[in-house]
Amino acid sequence: MYSSTTKLVMVGLLALAVAGCASQRPARVSTGPVALPALYHGRLKETFAFVARVVRRDVDGTKVPMANVTLWRGTSKRNVRHGDVEPVEVTVDSAGRFSVPVIIRTAQFEGNKSFYIEPVVFLLRASNCADLVVPFDTDWHERDLTMTCD
């Protein structure tokens, strides 16, 4: 397919490339800024608010606020279900409302809004209720979280 001259030139170029790489000093680790693609605006730590009201349904279907709820934070639904969580210090008021500041890492590219890098999942627990797993994202808005209780 290739002439012997072409093969010889290709082998020669390959040998030069390999020799050039081998003769270079080991790369130094820079502590300075890293060159990133032009469109990348960097990782940011942004604070969001996980605001909600915890309720359960009464026998007639009405929503009943819950105050005796504990919150736990994890990084995925799978981790949360396997107990890889940390407690969240929060006060749930008598109306079932709470607000938790959530600091997460995001990144931003030109022309796009920030996108979520660090997943956050909350686990809500209350006596005589099934655990409630709530994925959090940067578009979170206040809502009722309904727990299933006995």
C-alpha positions in Angstrom: 0.0 0.0 0.0 2.8 2.5 0.9 6.1 2.6 -0.9 9.2 1.7 0.9 10.3 5.3 0.9 7.1 6.4 2.5 7.4 3.7 5.1 11.0 4.8 5.9 9.9 8.4 6.3 7.0 7.4 8.6 9.4 5.3 10.7 11.9 8.1 10.9 9.3 10.7 12.0 8.0 8.3 14.6 11.5 7.7 15.9 12.1 11.4 16.2 8.8 12.0 18.0 9.6 9.2 20.5 13.2 10.4 21.0 11.9 14.0 21.5 9.5 12.9 24.2 12.1 10.7 26.0 14.7 13.5 26.0 12.5 16.0 27.7 12.7 16.6 31.4 9.9 15.3 33.5 7.0 17.8 33.6 6.9 20.1 36.6 3.8 20.5 38.6 2.7 24.1 38.4 1.1 25.8 41.3 -0.1 28.6 39.1 -3.4 29.0 37.2 -4.4 26.1 35.0 -5.2 26.9 31.3 -8.8 26.0 30.8 -10.9 26.1 27.6 -11.8 29.7 26.7 -15.5 29.2 27.3 -15.0 27.9 30.9 -15.7 30.4 33.6 -14.5 28.3 36.5 -15.9 26.4 39.4 -17.8 28.4 41.9 -19.1 27.7 45.3 -22.6 29.0 45.3 -25.1 29.1 48.2 -28.6 27.9 47.5 -31.6 27.5 49.9 -33.3 24.2 50.6 -36.6 25.5 51.8 -39.7 23.4 52.3 -42.6 22.4 54.6 -42.8 18.8 55.8 -46.3 17.4 56.0 -48.1 14.1 56.3 -51.6 13.2 55.2 -54.3 12.7 57.8 -56.9 9.9 57.5 -59.2 12.4 55.7 -56.4 13.5 53.3 -55.7 16.9 54.9 -52.1 17.9 55.2 -50.7 18.0 58.7 -47.5 19.8 59.4 -44.6 17.8 61.0 -42.1 19.4 63.3 -40.3 16.3 64.7 -38.2 15.6 61.5 -34.5 15.1 61.2 -32.6 15.9 58.0 -29.5 14.2 56.6 -27.4 15.1 53.6 -25.7 12.8 51.1 -24.4 12.9 47.6 -26.7 10.4 45.8 -29.9 8.4 46.3 -27.9 5.2 46.5 -25.5 6.6 49.2 -28.4 7.9 51.2 -30.2 4.6 51.1 -27.0 2.9 52.3 -26.5 5.2 55.2 -23.7 7.3 53.7 -25.1 10.6 55.1 -24.3 13.4 57.5 -26.8 15.0 59.9 -28.0 18.5 59.1 -28.5 21.0 61.9 -31.9 22.6 61.2 -34.9 23.6 63.1 -38.3 22.6 61.7 -40.9 24.9 63.1 -44.4 24.0 64.3 -45.8 24.6 60.7 -43.3 22.1 59.4 -41.2 24.7 57.6 -37.4 24.8 57.5 -34.6 26.4 55.5 -31.1 25.0 55.0 -28.3 26.8 53.2 -26.7 24.5 50.7 -23.2 25.3 49.4 -22.4 23.4 46.3 -19.8 23.6 43.6 -21.0 24.6 40.2 -19.3 25.5 36.9 -20.3 27.9 34.2 -19.7 28.0 30.5 -20.2 31.0 28.3 -23.8 31.4 27.1 -25.1 28.9 29.7 -26.3 29.3 33.2 -24.4 27.6 36.0 -24.7 23.9 36.0 -24.6 21.6 38.9 -21.5 19.6 39.6 -21.8 18.4 43.1 -24.9 16.3 43.7 -26.9 16.8 46.9 -29.6 14.6 48.2 -31.5 15.0 51.5 -33.0 12.3 53.6 -35.9 13.2 55.9 -36.7 11.0 58.9 -39.6 11.0 61.4 -41.0 8.5 63.9 -43.5 6.1 62.4 -42.8 7.4 58.8 -41.0 6.0 55.8 -37.8 7.8 55.0 -38.2 10.5 52.3 -35.3 11.0 49.9 -35.3 14.4 48.2 -32.8 15.2 45.4 -31.8 18.9 45.5 -30.8 21.0 42.5 -30.0 24.6 41.8 -33.6 25.1 40.5 -35.1 24.2 43.8 -38.2 26.2 44.9 -40.1 26.0 48.1 -42.7 23.2 48.2 -44.4 20.7 50.5 -42.6 17.5 51.2 -45.2 14.8 52.1 -44.0 11.9 54.3 -45.8 8.6 54.4 -46.6 7.8 58.0 -48.5 5.1 59.9 
